[in-house]
Structures are given as C-alpha cells and as structure tokens.
Amino acid sequence: MAGGKLSPRQKMINIIYLVFIAMLAMNVSKEVITGFGLMNEKFETANETSKLSNDQLLTALDAKAGEAKGEFLVAAETAHKVKTITDNFFNYIASLKTQAATGFEIDPETGKLPYEDMDKGDNIDGWFLGEGYSKKGKEIVATINTYKADMKSVLGKDKKYASIIKEIETKFDVSDVKNKEGLEDKFLSYHFKNFPAIASIAKLSTWQNDINKAESDVYSSALGKAAVAAASAPAAASAAVAVGAAVAVALLLL
C-alpha cells in the first residue's frame, strides 16, 4: 500500500492523523511550558519567604552583637557585607529575568505572565555570539565570578564558612558543561540558549534561591544555636515551597 496510490479517504485519514499528532505535541508542549511557569511561581514565593527569614536572622545577629559584643560584632559586620553582596547579585539576576520577559504582559486579573506564549527565547539571544558569548554574555559570567570572589573575600578563611564557600563555588561554576552528546557547551549556552523564555526565568529564580540560601547559611553559622529560634518557621516554609515547585512540575509531566 505504501507504494500505491492513496484513495481520497485514506489521504483524509492520514491528514487527520497528522493533525491529531500535532495537537498532542502542542498540548504536551503547553503543559511543559505552563509547568515552568508554575515552578517559577513557587520559587519566587520561596525567595520572598527566605528574604523575610534572612532579615530576621540579621536582626537577631545585630541584637546579639549589641548584647554580647566580641565575636558577634565581627560576625555582624561580616553579615552586613554579605547582605550587600547578596542584594546586588539578587537584583542583577532580577534584571535578567526582566529582560527575558520583555514583551510579555502580566494578566491584570490573574497577576501571571502568559506562560503558554513564552515558548521562545529570543529576548536573550543577545547573550550569545556564535558558539561563544556576546558582550552581555561575558558581563553575566563576570558578574557571577565577582559574586563568588566577593563572598570568598568577605568570609575569609574562617572554617565555619568553608562549606558555604564550597557550595557557592559549586552552584555557580561557570565552566563549560558536557552535553548529552559528550560535547562541551558554554555555561550560559547549556542552561539558556534556545530555551523557552519562561524556562530561563524559572532557572534565574533558582539562582536567586541559591544566593538567598548562601546568605541564610552565613547568618546561621554566625549566630550558632540562636539561629534556630530566629528563623526556623520561615526557613521551613521556604523549603516546603521549593519542594512544592519540583512536585508541581513533575505532576504536570506525568
């Protein structure tokens, strides 16, 4: 039958089948795109919660420094430097999210971006030049490296911060990444090039979550046991929201 002439009926059946397959592909794609949007919502909520938790920890550290002085004064000074570094990097990442969302309007009724329409990543094509980085791409990588260097400089060689520095270095390692074909991609290319806009925004939100965690870890290490009472509830809520993000996407992809 494959080499023969198809009847009008068979042609129509084939066309309907192709349309059906295309519709299935579109539906799956939309579900995945929406999943990234929901994941981003969860992480943005978690980021707001962790910001509140970190503010409470810093206030507790300042109070402790006022009472006990000594090492807590030094720790408080370090913590405020970390806050400045964190806020600067957090806001820089927010500017990248704004760029990725350019041209997409938030629905005034739902307060959400049009996730299903955000299936292209054209807004950040300017980060790349051929297989390498453009001026903007180089700026992003340089800003990440500056964040790591500044955190390392402020935290110094104090052993209680060693694991935090190591985690920052690991999470923001901008080395080339080996793809599934075994070839090496540039860091930003591997994580963002040709990805849907909403996927890139969600990824950037996870970066913000990572730097908030690093900030929290510094404050907690400086405070010691006092940190548990200062922020246990907000921290637990933030963790629950982050886990919820992963679960929400997983359910959509089942």
Salt bridges, closest charged atoms under 4 A:
GLU41 OE2 - LYS112 NZ 3.43
GLU44 OE2 - LYS97 NZ 2.89
ASP55 OD1 - LYS83 NZ 3.71
ASP62 OD1 - HIS80 NE2 2.92
GLU77 OE2 - LYS81 NZ 3.75
ASP87 OD1 - LYS51 NZ 3.03
ASP87 OD2 - LYS83 NZ 3.19
ASP119 OD2 - LYS120 NZ 3.61
GLU139 OE2 - LYS136 NZ 2.86
ASP158 OD2 - LYS160 NZ 2.86
GLU167 OE2 - LYS171 NZ 2.83
GLU167 OE1 - LYS213 NZ 3.26
GLU169 OE1 - LYS148 NZ 3.85
ASP210 OD1 - LYS171 NZ 3.40
ASP217 OD2 - LYS213 NZ 2.78
